[in-house]
Amino acid sequence: MFSKRGIYTLANDNLYDQLIALINSIRTNYDKNIPICIIPYDDRVDKIKSLKIDNVFLFDNQSSIEKWSNFASEVWSAQRFLSRKKSAWYHGSNTIRKLCSFDGQFEYFVYIDSDELVMSSLEDCFNKLTEYDCVFDDWEHKKEDCFLDTKMIIRKYPSRAIQDIKSCCHCSDFFAAKSSLLNSDTLAQIKLALLHDAEVNFINERGWWDEVYLFSYITFKLNWKFFNYTLSEKSEERTGNIAGVDPFVEKDYVLYNKQGLKPVHRIHYMGYGSDRFKRLCGGEDIDIPHRDVFMYYRFLEEPEAKPKRLKKANFLIKAMHSLEKNFKKLKKKVANLF
């Protein structure tokens, strides 16, 4: 059944605690009834499958998952990136599945990473889709070295201004879009331009492993009409969103941009691994920005499960965490050898 509006996220059981917090924050600060579709990051979704929450369900379009995985693999196998393939963590990464949201059942949608909390209404994001193809809310375009190689692009398209190209560079942790923008035929055309017309050289070589580079190229190539809140003429719409980097002020478990107390769409726990949140929710005293806000949303619907107090980890627990961390690093290095 095709729905007019909905929200997507990407998760597996490792992100279970953060996923629950995200869902509760959406229902508290935006809409308690809006459908939420969880795209599986991988096959580890047994806990997620057991969720009994109205209007929350798992994305099950396997052909879409395979289509996007194949697309990314073919692009990253281009000659331009072969020398970097062994050293990058792309090996086994499924973040490209975020773009399965274009194949889902929502005509208009907002995608939100599961390591985020929604802090205000998303209604304006949806409303802007009546005028724009996509809506973003990040500062990537301000970086000197962005996702696209502006010099390469201008050689082929001399009429394109540098700032115009850089404005097409955006993150993929939060965006609104229309499902009609991308289909299999469009994707085939994009792949042809990348590989046959050598436009794979437009993608900045430094970060070839990340889906945001492909997504930014797609935005540029299809000349989408987009809106980025951080480029808005209205100063109240230009805010920060990253935990531990941007300053926020908390009021009743809602965070606001410190400068001007502007409402923010979400807080993004970028750089804080899921293991820290699992340990925190298990009762360990873990230092995470705006920890009380996260715990409020995580246990909003099951307050009896919330730890009564947080305990510092003893030497044995710290040693165990260290061993687990080193084992994961070793496993990743071994995987990159093949």
Secondary structure, DSSP 4 states (H G I P E B T S, - for coil): --EEEEEEEEE-GGGHHHHHHHHHHHHHHT-SSS-EEEEESSS--HHHHT---TTEEE---HHHHHHHHHHHHHHHTSGGGGGGTTTSTTTT--GGGGGGGGGSSEEEEEEE-TTEEE-S--HHHHHHTTT-SEEE---GGG-SS-SB-HHHHHHH-TTS-HHHHHHT---SSEEEEEGGG--HHHHHHHHHHHHTS-GGGGB-GGGTT-HHHHHHHHHHHTT--EEEGGG-SSGGG----BTTTS-EEEETTEEEETGGGEE-SEEE-TT--HHHHHHHHTTB----TTHHHHHHHHTSS-GGGS-SS-B---HHHHHHHHHHHHHHHHHHHHHTT-
